[in-house]
């Protein structure tokens, strides 16, 4: 399968499209045929080597944490989803990448809203999950008004 990879840390010029082995859905995961995937500032820091001390990568590395696509494999223990479903989601955080490829294994996902294009959904999952987690921790309930002053970036928006 083709994927966006890098084999050494450095500037954007170290990126290349390469053939890599296809991943497969393990327990609790799904695999999607990727229609769109995101590239975040964190991906750029991983590629540059800036996060090397706290997040060492096995090289070559496939970039990308967010993806949207069509489910084609469902791992053991996964219920409520089947091949052919359209979803958006994120790869396993410990993996720190793998979504900028023809296929990606997602650890967290949701149905792709019809109102989002593939491109919008392909870059939204990490931000949506982070914002949702923050709101859940604040225990924001129905009918509550929350003012978020100075919100910026994907999560804040």
Protein Blocks (a to p, Z undefined) as FASTA:
>chain_A
ZZdddfbecdfklpccdddddddddehiacdddfbdcddfklmmmmnommmmmmccdddd
dehjbdcdddfbdcehiahiaehiacdddddfklopajlcfbdcdfbdcdddfklcfklm
mmmmmmmmmmmmmmmmnopaehiacddehiacjklZZ
